[in-house]
Amino acid sequence: MKQKLLKLSRMLLIMVTALISWGNLFAQNNTVRGIVVDDANQPLPGVSVLLKGTTTGTATGANGRFTISASKGEVLVFSSLGFNKQEVTVTKDLNISVKMVSSSNSLTEVVVTAYGVKKEVKNLGYAVQEVKGADLIKARDANPINSLAGKVAGLSVGASAEMFGRPELVLRGSKDLLFVVDGSPVNSDTWNISPDDIETYSILKGPNAAALYGSRGINGAIVITTKKGTKDAKGWEVNFNNSLVFDGSWIAVPEAQTEYGRGNAYHYEYQLVGTLYTPQADALYDNANRLGEYGPRFEGQLLRQYDSPYNALTGVRTPTPWTARGVNNYDNFAQQGYTNTSNLAFSGSGTNYSTRFSYSHLYQKGIFPNTAINSDNFNLSASYNINSKLTIDGNINYNKQYSPNIPEVTYGPQSYIYMFKVYGSADYDVRDLEDIYKGPQGVPDLVQYAQEYGRLNNPWFVAKKWLRGHDKTDIYAYLKLNYKFNNDLNLSLRSQVSSWNQKKTEQVPSSANLNSYTGIISDYSFGWYGDYREDDRQLFENNTDIALNYNHKFSKWNVSGLLGGNNRTFTYNSFYGTTKGLALPNAYTLSNSTLPAVEFTWNSKMQVYSAFYSADFGYDKYFNLNTTGRVDNLSTLPKDNNTFFYPSASLSTVVSDYIQLPEFISFLKFRASVAEVKGALTQASIGSALTQVTGYSMNTYLGYSSDVLTPYDGPSYANQNSATSSTFYNGTPSVTYNNTLANKTLKPYNRLSFEYGADIRLLKNRIGFDFTYFDTDNGPQIYPYPIPPSTAYTAVNYNVITTKRNGFELAFNASILKKPKGLNWDMTVNYSTFKETLSKVFEDNTAVTTLTLGNHTYKIGDRLDEVYGTKYLRDGNGNVVYNTSGVLLTAAGNNAQTTGSLGFLNPDFTFGINNRFSYKAFSLSFQFDGRIGGKIYDYNYYATRQGGTDLSTVTGVIGAARYAEWLSTKTGTQAPTPALIGNELGPGVVITSGTPVFANGVIANIDQLTFGPNTKAILVQAYLNGNAIKGIDEAWMVSRSFAKLREVTLGYNLPSSLLKNTFIKSASFSLVGRNLLYFAARKDFDIDQYASGFNSSDRSTQNNNGLQSSTTRKYGFNINLSF
């Protein structure tokens, strides 16, 4: 691999060196100079500038500037994607300023489709939506793909707030989208592509648009076209961009109560293990109070605390006032975060060549201490016309990511949300713990100070010593030869590589504590002296394809075609190792292990051979027909079924081209398409070698640390009778056999998709509507179908389950005000909705009409995103039912009898609204977007209520009962008297006669029972932390609806007159803001981060959001300079 990349790099460098030398030969003097801007007066890169009637031309650079040789009286033609063509006559004034008129409704608009082929929008028979790269770097996010949120109908972006966290992308209900750069698929974590190098994003929506990519494009594709070289009068152009964005206040964070502190049953003292309310011996270390926030109320009473004066000689600790010293602990621990991004690009072009080099650096300082990420990106592209027939071009992109420490956010004692919000208490000031080895409780480099605070670990100790390193190198590159036989026919040969190497480490320091430890190897328990772990992963992929392109016009027929073949070679290697207690504290190597270190390796390979074609037939102005086909030979399926074909066809007609319509209708187009795509036994992402080999998630082996999934798109080996390592049995290693039986007759899964659309534009293209309706049969899928246990297996891989997914999308745009020298106002609106139902179980057995998934049996026609769980049991009047002990009545088990519908996981619809204003040199844009409807499980609410920290535990009925119980303890010196009857929903009722029968999560025989009022009081702690309420899923389901003011940008272009005598050609400045407003029913977590509800491709439901880093408002500025 290294040799291939080295050869490719050398070839590109030789090309660039040659091109730089030749550049001066083609430099132009006495040229016409100018700048091209868009409706918002922003410099417009990539605009074609052509001398009318000739083939002489150039293109604007990233600063919108251009130079071209022209004589007085000649006409320059300006054209660009999404803008109307303009013609300008050259006069004696050789400085030209051109303002392009935006027209996403332009009849000649061109977009990039599969395999990088550019096509006119009016000829497409399927939905494609394009976003300009320049629009995503104004109010930029650290991750460029996050900025797509709200800009594409049908695309939901779960914008991650985690460092190097990948956004969750859902397109028409499907995850796992394919990323394509300059026509070739790449294995991307979405951080290894610099947004400053991107010209456009084309979103191919589903299999209809992405069929040529085969099974990899089954869910749709994001096709990225990178910038190419341009030049100025000296032959070169230099562009510089710098963005600095600061983290502001939180928009979504759990709000913790500060009325009660840590403890149990309203009692707390820093002491040895003992009986509640009975004074115990003082201690240097507290062994008793790893507790939730059910301790005394803050009233200034004297209690022994962790920092109360302690006499080491007498062993006596002097009590100190019990007060809420840490009301702002979370804010006081957090730091000012910011993201700084810089890009410097050099580009040039001449008669026979073009080249561009770009360097980008991203530095993000995290919102928590000692957290930061760095990302460096180098991009080099070059193209050279060897002669009139042969062209060579290539690109290499190198990305380096590094972080000394990425914070953990899962449930556990190294998570800051866990420390401060789930079990955080205000009885200490976090700033007092910053000396992490403070004596006498702390021992330098060995024992942390106040280790039980922050729920077992000192937060500063975790930040400074419990480090989770990240180091990743990404390379993708291609080299392409194109031979032009004539104006109609050309042949291209391209070879592309996509490769990455990632290493993650975890340094667990001496004295670090976990709540519990359950390793898969039974002879190992967590070591006091810490641990060390390494997680190494490497991926290499090569795609080589050859394609013959044809384009010709026969009388009234336009015919174009693509015929080619592809070979995909894929390899993946991974290693995971962990010590079993460090022999020498704080020496982080695998060899420094008390017991022999545990190591795992997991590797995979895959080969895919493909042939494909695409053919377009256009007849005059009446219609355009496109057909595609692809054959794949895939090594992951049984040999008899591993070669398969899938076709697609689309038809479009522009009615307004041949029928006279009312004057107010400027354009009317109808389109339709059908596509069938197949595939098998690959997975989009992958975990550690430990997870792959053992089948255990890493949090089982590490106590609480979570596994990290990386992009993969390789074989899953799900159809093999295999075994994995398991727990020790009597000190001997054992294995666990796969419970799913392999199927030698397994066929590829199938997806058949129909799409219909209409594009109508009104009032001279000032208003446009683009409608799309899609209907997809997803299946038969590959699914482990249950079989009798007597077979020694629990399931067998079958081609079963077909679901039907249909939906509707609308893209609306309007130029409300359009005055070239005055105020302009453009608006775009995106709307989408879909639903998915069960349509078949077995393809050849219609008698089977039900399917059991999880705890519910679905029938044909049922929506598959309907989630089922345990509910409050109620009487005929809706009152919650309790048992005679005052505890919520529940039914045993989690099955069809005890569970009922909790709602639908998918939103009813998603939307995005973008407004852009411009006036002379000023521009203002802002975007609202969100998702409406659906349900999600609020784990933050569940965890903080359980821990006694949620605000609702000190307000309303719960708060009143809690205060009454506190008063009964006489300031925490005796056991409390229970005071809670029922809950926030009312006191409830009890069954006074009869025996309840349960069905579908409710009491089925209500009419046979009698009820009376519930008068039995229980303790608040027993209710909030009891199994009854924790086991009721309904209590924690909340609305999925939210809306955000996603971004605001205020820009200004400096007038050319101010820069006339400087070396700066153009300059622009903008103030930006992101996530400025957030509207949701509960704001303890950011619903936006979770885009998926139900995804039939992996049979998963996402109804448990877990913990997350708090999302912040962001404010900053952006500067663009060109030289």
N, C-alpha and C positions, 0 to 999 in steps of 0.2 A: 504494500500500500504506500509506504513512504517513498519508494522509488518512483512509483507512478506519479505521486504528487510533486516530487522533486523535478521530474522531467517536464511535467506540465507547467510548473512555476518557471523553470528555465526558459521554456519556449515563449511564455507570455512576456517575460522580462526582455528577452531578445527582441520580440516584436515591439514592445514599448520603446526600447532604446533606438531601434531603427526608425520608428515613427517620429520620435522627438527630433532625430537628425533630419528627417525629410520634411518636418513641419515648416521650416523656414522657406523651403522651396515654394510652398503654396501660400505664403502670407500675402494678404492683399493690402494695397495702399489706396488712398483716395476713395475710400468706400463710404457708402451711406451708413450712418450709425443710427441706432434707435433703441427704444424700449417698448415692450408689449406688456400690458397689464390686463387684469380681468375686471369684472364688474365692481369688485371691491377695491380696485386700484392696487392689487397685489401683483408683484412681478409674475409673469406667466412663463414658465420654462417649457421647452420642447415644442414651441410653436414653429410650424414650417413656414419659411419665408422663401417664396419662389418668384423668380423673374418671369412674368407672364409671357407665354409663348416659347419658353426655353426650358431646358432641364437644369439650369443654373439655380442654385438655392443654398440655403443654410437653415439653421434652427436656432432659436433663442436658448441662451444658457439658463442656469438656475436663477440668475438675477433678472431674467426677462430681456436681457440685452442681446443685440444682434448687429452684425456688420455684413455688408454685401456690396459688391461693385455694381453700380448702375448709373446710367446716364439720365440727364434731364428729359422728362417726358415718358420714360419707361414706367411700367406699372408693376408694383410688387403685390403679390397675392399672399395673404396671411391665413393660415388654417390650423386648427387644433381640435382635438377630440372634445366634443361637448360645446363648441362655439361655432357661430356662423362665420363663414368665410368673409374676409374683407379685402378690398383692393384699394391701394393708395398709389397715386401718381407722384413720381419723384419730381420735385421742384428744385429751385436753387438752394432751398434750405435742406442741407444734408443730414439734419438731425430730425428724426421722425418719432413721434409718440403715437402709439396705436392702442386703443382700448377695445378689446374683444367683447362682443355681445354674447353673453352666456345663453346657450340653448341646449339644455339636456334633451330638448325635443328636436334637435337638428336632424333633418332627414338624412344627412350624410354622416352622422356620428358613427365612429368605428370603435369596436371594443376587441379586447384580446380574448380568444376562446381557447379550447383545448389544443395542446401542442404548440401554443404560442401563435396560432393563426389569427390574423386580424380580419374581422368581417364587419360589414356595415350592419348596424342595428336593425334596419328595416328588413334585412334579409334573414334574420334569425327566427327560428321557429320555436325557441325556448327562452326561458327567462335568464338574463344575465344582468347584473348590476355592477357598475364600476364606480370606484372611489379614487380620487386623485391623491397621490402620496402627499402632495403639498398641503392638503386639507387636514392631514393627521399629525403634522409637526408644528402646528400653530399653538394649540393648547395641548402639548404633547404629554403623554404618560410615559413612565419608565419603560413599560412594555408597549410596543407600537400597536399590537393587535387589540389591546384594551380600547384604543381610540376608535375602533370600528363600531362600538356600541351605539345603537340607535340610528345608524346611517344606512342600513341595508334591510329591506323588508324581508322578514323570515329568518334573519340571523340574530340570535341572542348571544350576547357576550357576557359571561360571568367574569367580570373584571377582578382578578385576584389582587389582594392587598399584601400578599406575602412576597418576601424577597426571592427573586427568581421563580416566583410562582406562575404557572401557566394559566392563562384564562381558560375557562370552560366554554367551548364553542358549541352551539346547537343550531343547526340549520334545518328548518322544516321538521323539527322533532328528532333529528339524528345528530349524534356526536361524531367525533373522530373524522374530521375533515382532512382532505389531502392538501398539502402545501406544494405549490409548483412555482419555481423561479426560472424565468426566461425559458419556459417550455419544458423543464425537467423537474420531476418530483424530488423534493428534498425532505430529509428527516429533521424536522424543526421543533424546538422547544419554544418557539416564538420570540426568544431572546437573541437568537443568533443571526438576525437580519436587521441591519441598521435602517431605520425609517428614512434617513437622509439619502439613501441610495435607491429609494423606490420611486418610480415614476407613477405607476398606477396599481391598484388592486382590482382585479375582476373576480366577482363572486359567481361561480358557476353553481346554480342551485339544483343539486340533486343529480340523479343518473342521466336525466335527459340532456343536460348540458355537458356532463363530464364523462359520458359513456366511453369515449376514446381512451380514457385512462384505466378502463377495466374495473376490477373489484376495488381498487384503491380509490376510485372516484365515486363509489356507490352512494356516499352520503353528501357528495358535492365537493367542490374544490375552491381554494383561494389561490388565484393565479396572480403572481407578482411579476411585473415587468420593471426591470431596473433601468436606471439612467445610463445614457450613453454619452460619448464625447461630443463637445461642441467647441467652438473657438471664437476668439475676438480678432481684432485687426492684427495683433501681434502673433496670432496663431494659437494662443492659449487663453484660458479663462480660469480664474480662481474664485471660489466661493467659500464663505465662512459663515457658520451658524453657531450661535450659543444660546442655550436655554437654561435658566435657573428657576427652579420651582420649589417653594417652601411648603412643608406640611403645616397646616393650621389646626384648628380645633377638630374634635371628633364629630362625625355625623352619625355614627352608630357605635355605641359602647354600652355594656351593662352598667346600670346605675345601682351602686351598692348602698345599703342602709348604713348609717353611722350612729345608730341609737343604742345598739347592743354590741358587745365585743365577743371575743372567742370564749368558748367554754361549753359546759354541759349542764342542762337543767338550771340555768341562771347562776351557776357557780363557776368560779375560776380562781386558781392560785397556782403560782409557779412552784411546783413541789414534786416530791417523789410520788410514785403510784400509791394510791390510797382510796379510802372511801369518801364519797361526796359529803361535804359539809362538816367533815371531821378533820381538824388541822393535822397536817402531816409534817414530817421533818423537812427542813429547808434543804435545798440541793443546788449544786453548781449547774447541773444540767437537768432540765425538766423532762421526765419520761412519761408524763401522764396526759398532757394536754394537746395532742394532735387532733383538734376538735373543730367542729363547725362553729358558726356564730350564734350559739345558743347560750352565751354566758351572761354575766351581769349587765344591767343597764348602766350607761356612763353617767354617774352622779357624783363623782369625786371621792367616793369612798376609798378607804385605804386597803390595798391589796398587794400581796407579794407578786412582783412582776419580773420579767426577764432582766430588766436593767435597774431593779431596786438595789440599793447598796447591800453588798454582800461581804461579810467578814470571813475571809478564808480560814482564819485561825479558829473562830468559834463556830463557823458553819451557819451563822444566823443571817437571814435576809430581812432587811427593814422594809415594811410595807410603804407604798407610795400611792398618791391619788390615781384613781381609775378614771381616766378621761379620754375623750376621742382625739387623740393627738394626730391621727393619720387620716383626717377627712380627705385630704388631697394626695394620698399616697401614690395613686396611679399616675397622676399628672406630675408629681414631684420626682417619680422614678423615670418617667419618659423624658426624652430630650428633643431638642429642635431638629427635626429631620429635614432633609432637602435632597433634591436631585439636580445634578448639573450635567448637561449634555453638550458636547462640542463636536463640530464636524468641520473638516477642511477638505475641500475637493479641488483637484486640478483636472481640467478637461481640454481636449483639443481635437481638431479634425481638419482634414484637408481633402483634396480631390480623391485620394485613394485610401485614406485611413481615418480612423477615429480612435481615441483612447481616453480613458478616465481613470483617475486614481482618487480614492476617498479614504480618509481615516476618521473614525468616530470614537469618542471616549465617553462613557457614561459612568458617573460616580453617584451612588446613592447612599447617603448617611441615614441609617434607620432611626425609627422613633424610640428605640430602646438602646441603652448604653452598649457600647462595644459591638455594634452591628453595622455592617456596611457591605456594599457590593461594588465591584468594578467590572466593567465590560469594555474591551477594546475590539474594534472591528476594522479590518483592512479589506478594501474591495478594489480590485483591479480588473478592468475590462479593456479589450482592444479588438479592433477589426481592421483588416487590410485586404484590399482588392489586389490580388497578385497579378491578375490581368483582367481583361473584359469578361472572362468566363468564370474564373475561380476566385472565391472569397474565403478567407479564413477568419474566424473570430473566436474569442474565448473569454472566460471570466473565472476569477478565483476569489473566493470570499473566505477570510480567516477571522474567526471570532474567539476571543479568550475571555472566559468568565472566572472571577476569583472572589471569594469571600472568606475571611478568617472565622466568621461566625454568623450563622443564620439562625434566628431564634426559633424555638419549638413552640407550636401553638396548640398542640393536642392536649387532651385532658391528662394532667399529671404535674408533678411538683417541679418541673423545669419550664413550665408554661407560665408566662406572666399574667395572662387572662385568668388562669387557674389560681395563681397566687393572690391577685388583687381583687378579683371580682367574684369567683366562685366560692373561695374560702378566705377571701381577704377580710381583715379586721382593722378597725380604726384605732385599736388600743396601743399601737406603736407608730412612730414616725419613721418611715423608710429611710429618711436621710441620716438617722442615727445608726444605721447598720452598714454604712458605706465602708467603714474600716472592717474588712471581711475577716481579719484574723485577730481582732481586738481581744485582749486578755481580760480576766483570766479564763473566760469561756473558750476563747479561740486559741489555737496553737499555730504559729506561722507555718504556712505551706502544708498543714496537716489537718487541722480541725477548724471549720468555719465558725464564726461568731454568730450566736443566736440562730442556730440551725433550724429550730422548730418554727421560727417565725417566717412568714410567707409560705405557710403550710409546708413545713419540713425543711425548707432550704432558704437561706438568706438570698434575696433577689440579686443583690450585688455580687454575691459569690457565684451564682449561676451565670450572670452576665460576664464576669471577668475570667472564670475558670472552667465552666462547663461549656466547651466550645464545639461547635458543629461546623467544620470547614467544608468548603465547596471549591472545586477546581475543575473546569471543563474547557475543552478545546474543540471547536467545530470547524470543519473545512468542507465547503462544497465548491465544485469547480467543473467547468466543461470546456471542451474544445470541439469546434464545429467547422467542417469543410462544406462549402456549397459550390456546386458546379452548374453553371447556366448553359444548357444546350442551345436554347433560343429564348425568345421572349415568352414562350408558352410553357417550357419544360425545364425543370431544374432538379438536381439530385443533391441531397444533403446527407452527411454522415456525422454523427455526434456521439461523443462519449462523455459521460458525466459521473462524478463521484460525489457521494454525500457521506461524511464520516464524522464521528465524534468520540471523544474519550472523556470520561468523567470519573472523578475520584471524590468521594465524600468520607470525611473522618469524624469521629466523635471522641472527644477527650472527656472522660468522666472523672472528675477530680477526687482526691482523697476526702472523705467525710461527706460526700454527696449522698443524699437519702432519697429512696423511692418509697412510695406508699406500700408496695408489695413487690415481690419478684417471683415470677413463675416461669422459669426457663424450661425449654423442651428437653434439656438434658438434666436429669434428676439429681446428679451428684454435684450440682453447682448452685450456690446461692450468692447473692450480690456481695462483692468484696468491699470492706471498709476502705481499702486503699485505692479504690477506683477501678476503672476499666478503660480499654481503648478498642476502637472498632474501625475497620476500613471497609468501604464499599466501592469496588472498582467495576466499571462497565465500559465496553468498547463496541462500537458498531461501525461497520463498513458496508457500503452499498454502491454498486456500479450499474448504471443503465447505459447501454449502448444501443442506438437505434439508427436505422437507415430509412430514408423516406424519399419518395419520388413525388414531386409536386407538378400539377398540370393546371393551366388556366388558359382558356381560349373562348372567343366569341364566334359562333356560327350564325350568321344572319341575326335572327332575333333571340337565339339561344346563347346564354352564358354558361359555360361548363367549366368547373374546376374540380380537382380531385387530389387526394393524398393517398398513397399506398406505401406501406412500410412494415418494418419488423423491429422487435425490441428484445433484448436479452437483459434480464435483471438477475444479478448475483448478490446475495445477501449473506453476511456473516455477523454473529454477535457472540461476545465472550464476557463473562462476568465472574467476579470473585467477591466473597464476603468472609471476613475474619473477625473474631473477637477474642480478647483475652478472657481468662476466667479468674479475675482478681489480679491486680498488679502486684508483682513481687516487691518492686521498689516504687513507692508513691510518686506520682506525677512524672514518671518516665514512660512516655507514650510510644511504645513499640509492641508489636504482636509477640515478640520473643520475651518480653518482660511480663510473663504470665505465671501466676502461682501454680496453676495446673496447666496441662497442655492446652494451647489455644485451639479454638474450634474454627475450622475453615470449610468453606463451601465454594464450589465452582459450578457454573451452568453455561452451556454454550448452545448455539443453534445455527443452522444453515438453511438456505432456501434458494431454489432456482425457479425462475419463471421465463418461459419462452413465449413470445407473442407475435402475432401478425395482425395488422389492422388496415382499415381503409376508411376514407371519407369521400363522398361524392356530392357535389352541388350542381343542381340544374335550375337555371333561371330562365323563364320565358318572357322576354320583352319586359313590360311593366306589370305583368299579371300575377306571377307567383314565383316563389323560390322553394325548391324541394332539396332537402339534404338527407342523405342516408349514411350511416356509419356501421361498421362491423368490426368485431375483434375476436380473435381466437387466443386463448391462454392455455398453456400446459404448465400446471402448478404442482410442485413436488409435495405439497402438504396433504393431498388427497390420495386414496387408493388408486393404483395404476389404471384400473379399468375405467375410472370415472374422473381422471385428472385433466382431461382436455375438453374444453367446452367453448361454445360460441355465444356471443350476445350482440344483438343488433340494436339500432335506433333509427328513427326516421322523424323528420320534422317538415312542416309546410307552413309557409307564410305568404300572405298576400296584402298589398297596400291598396285598399279599395279606393282611396282618394286619388290614386294615380290614373284610374280608368273610369271612374264614375263621378259625375258632377254632383258634389255635395253642397249643402247650404254654406253660405259664405263664412259663417262663424266656425265651421269645422275645417281646420287647416290640414289635418292628417288623420287617417283612420286605417288601422292595420289589425288583422286577425292572425292568430298563429295557433298551431297545434303540434304536439309531438308525442311520440311513444318510445320508450326505451326499456330494454331488458338487460339487467346486469347480474352476473353471477360471481361467486367467490367461495372461499372456504378456509376455515381453521387458521386464521391469522388474528393477531390482537394488536391494537393500536399502541398500547403502552405496556410497560413491564416493571416489575419490582426487583428487589435485590436477589442475588443468587440464593440467599437463605430462604426467601419466600418461594422461589421457583423449585428448589430442591426438596424442602420440607413440607411445603403447603401451609406453613404457619406464617402469620403476619409478623412483622418485626416487633410490634408492640408487645407480643407475647414473650419474645426473647429479651427485649430490652426493658421490660417493665412498663414504660409508657411511651417511649419514643416511637414515632410512626415511620413506616416505610415511605420511600419517595419514588413515585412512578416517573419513568422517563419515556420519551417517544421511542417507538420500537417498530411497529408495522411489519412484524415478522411472524414466524410459525408459532402456534400455540401448543402443538403436540397433544391436543385434546382427544385424539382418536387413537390412543395407544394404551395397551394394557401394561401400565408401568407401576413402579414402586418408588416411594420416597423415604428418606430417613425419618425416624420417629424418636420417641422418648426411649431412654434406657430401661431395660427390663432386667432386674436383678444384677445391675451393673454391666449388662451387655447391650451393645447397640442393637436396635430393632428397626424394622421397616414397616411401612404401611402401604398396602396395595391400593391402586386406584379403584374406586367403587363404581366407575363408569366403564361399561364394557365397550370395547372397540367394535366398529361395524365396517366389515370389508366391502360392503355394498354402498357405503355412504356416498352421496352425490353432493355437488356444490349447492349452496343456498341460492335463492333466486329472489330478484326484486323486479317487478313489472310496474312501470310508472307511466301514467298519462298526464299530459299537461295541456291546458287551453288558456289562451290569453288574448287580450285586446289592448291596443294602444291608441288612444284618442287625444288629439291636441286641438285646442280651441283658440280663437281670437288671435290669429297669426302667431301661433305657437306660444302665446303668453301663459296658457294654462294647459297642463297635461295630466292625463290619468293613464296609468298602466295597471291593468288587472291581470291576475293570474289565478287559475284554479288548478290544483293538482290532486291526483287520485292514484295512490300507490298500493299495490298488493305486495306485502313484504313476506315472502315465503314461497314454498316451504323452507323454514330455517333449519339450522343444525342445532338440535337441542337434546340434552340428556333426559330422555323420557323414562319415568319410573317403571321398574319391572319387579316381579316378586323377589323378596330376599332369598328365597330358596335357590335362586340361581347363583348365589354367592356374590352378586352385585346388586346395587340399588337402582341403576339406570343403564340405559344403552343409548348411544348416539343414533338418533333417527332424524330423517328429514320430515319434521313435523312443525306445526304451528304456522299459520298464515294470518297476518294481521292486515287490516285495511286502514290506511292513513290518508285522510283528505284534508285539504285546507284551502285558504284563500289569502291572497296578498294584494295589497294596493300600494302603489308608489304615486304620490301626487306632487306636482311641482307647479309653481306659479311665479311669474314676474309681476308682482303687484304694482311696483313703481319702476319705471325704466326711463331715466333721463341721463344720457351720457355725461352731461356737464352738471348734473344736479343730484338729487337724492334717488337712490335705487334701493329696491326692497325685493328680495327673492326668498321664497319659502319652499321647503320640501317637507313632505309628510310621508312616513312609512307606517304601514299597518299590516299585521299578519295574524292568522289564527289557524289552528288545526286540531284534529282529534284523531285518536287511534283506537280501533275496536278489534276484537277477536272475530275473524271470519271463518277460519277452518282450523281443525286440529290435525286430522290426517287427510292428506290429499285424496287418497283412494278409499276412504272409509267414512262416509258421511254420517254413519250411525253414532260416531263419537262426537258429542256436541258440548262437552265441558272440558275444562283444563284447570288443574290445581297448581297455583303459583303461590308459594309462601303459605299464608294461613287462610287463603280463600280460593274457592272454586268458581272460575269464570265461565259464563255461558257464551255461546255464539251471539255476537252483537253487543256484548258488554264492553265498555271502555276499559282499557287496560291500565290507565293511569288512576283509576279509582282505588284509593288506599283504604285498607281495612285494619282496624285495631280495636283495642278494648275501649269501652265507653262508660260514662256514668250510667248506672242502672236507675231507671226512673219509674214512678208510678204513672197511672193514667192521666194525672194532672201535670206531669212534668217535674215533680219533686224528686230530688235525688234520694235514693234509698240507702239507709245505714243499717248496720247490724245492731244488736242490743248492747254492744259495748261502745257504741258511738263511732265506730269505724266504718268507712265506706264499704258497702256490700259489693263484693266482686265474685265472679265465677272462676273456678279453677281452670287453668290451662289457657292456651292461646290457639283456638281452633274456630271452626265455623260456628259453633254454638256460642262462643264467648266473644266473638268479634263482629263488628258491624262497620258500615261505611262511614268514613271520616271526611269524605269529600274527594275532589280530584286534584292531582298533583300538578298537572300542567296548567299554565295560565289560560284564561279565556282569550286573551289577545295581548300582543306586544305592540308598542308604538314608538315612534321617534319624530320629533318636530324640530326642524332647524330653520332659523331665520337669519338672513344676512342683509345688512344695510351697508351702503357706501355713499359717501359724499366727498367728492374731490379726492383728496389724499387720505381721507379717513375711512375706516371700515369698522363695523361692529357686527359680531355674530354670536348667537347663543343657541343652545340646544337643550330641549327637554326630551326625556325618553323614560320608558319604564315598562312594566308588565302588570297586567290587571287580572285578578282572579287566581284561583288555585290555592292550594294549601301547602304548608311546609311545617315540619316538626322543629320547634324552637328549642334546641338543646341548651342554649344559654339560660332560657327561662327555667327549664327543668333543673339544671344544675344549681343555679343560684337560689331557687326556692328550696331545694333539698338542703343546701348549705346554710339557709337562714339569712342570706345576704340580699336577696332581691328587695326592692323598695316596697313591693306589695306585702312583705312580711311584717311591716311596721305601720301599715295603713289599713283603713276599713275594718272589717270584722276580724281579720287575722291580727291586725295591730292592736285593736282594743283588747282582745283576749290575751295577747302577749303581755300587754302592760298590766292587766289584772293579775295574771300569773306572777309577774315580777313583784308586785306589791305583796302578794301572799307569801313570798319567800323571805320577807323582812331583810331586804338588801342581800339576798343570795346566801343566807345562812341556814335556810331550811328548805325542805322539799316544797315545790310549788303545788298549788291547788288547780286542777284542770279547769279551764274557763272557755274552751272553744266548743261550741255546739254547731255542728254542720260546717259550712264553709262560706265563701263569698256568694254562692248560689242560693243560700238560705239554710235554715236549720235542718231541712229535710224530714224524711219520715222513716219509720221502721215497720217491718211486717209483724203484725200482731197475731195473724193466723194464716195457715197455709204454707206450702213449700214451693218456692219459686222454681220454674223451669226456664232454662235459657236457650235462646236460638237467635242467631245473627246479632249477637251482642246486646240483646234486650231481654227483658222478662216476658216470656211468651204467654204466660197464663195469668196476666194481671187481674182478669175478671174473676179468678178463683181465689184471690188473696184479699185480705183486709189490711189496712194501713192505719197507723197512728203517728202522732207527732214524735219526732226525735228530741229527747230531752237530756240525753246523756252527753256530758262534757268530757273532752279528752284534752291532753296537753298539745299546745301548738307544735312543739318539737316532734311529738309522736305523730301528728298529722302530716307535717311537711316532710319529715324524713322517714315516714312509714311506707311500707311496701304497697299499701292499698293505693294511695294517690300516685306513687311513682309508677305503678303498673297501669294507670289509666291513660292511654295514649291521647284520648280526646282533650285532656287537660292541657296538653302541650302543643296542640295543632293551632297554628295561627295563619292569618291570611298571607298569601304570597304577593299581594299587590304592593307596588311601590312606584314612585316617580322621582326622578332626579333632575335637577338643573345640572346637566352633565358638564357643560363647558361654556365659557364666555371668553371672547377674544376682542380686544380693542386695539386696532392697528393703525399705523401711520407710516406712509412712504415719504421719505425726505425728497423734496423737489430737486430735480436735476440741476437747477440754478445754484443751489447751495453746494453742490459737489463739483461744479464745473472746473474749478482750479485745483482739485485734489486728485489723488491717485485712486479714489473710490468711485466706482462707476454707479453704484446704486446702494441704497441703504434703507432698511425698513425696521420698525420697532413695534412690538406689540406687548400689551399687558394681558395676562391670561389667568383664568381660574378654572378649576375642575371640582366636581362634586360639591358645589356651593350650597345646594339645598337638597334635602332628602325627606320624602314624605312616605310614611309607612305606619301601620297600626302599632307596631312595637319597634323601638329603635335600639334594642339591646344587641342586635346583630345586623349586618348589611345583607339583605336578601339578594341584592344585585350580584353577589359573588357566586350564587348558585343558579346557573342558567337552566339546568335540566330538571325535568319533573319525572318523566318516564322515558326510557330508551329501550325499545324492543330489541335492538341489535345485541344488547348484552343482558337482557331480561332483568334490568335493575330498576329499583325505585329509589329515588333520592328524597327521603323524607326525614333525614336526620342530619342537620347541618353541622354538627360538631362545634368546636371552638374556632375562632378566627382572629387574626390581628385586626385591630380597630381601624376602620376607614377614616381618613382625614380629609378635610377640605384642603385644597392646594391653591397657592397663589404664586405668581411669578411673572417673568418677562422673557421675551425672545428677541434676539437681534440677528438680522441677516445682512451680510455685507458681500459685495462683489467687486473684484479688482480687474 
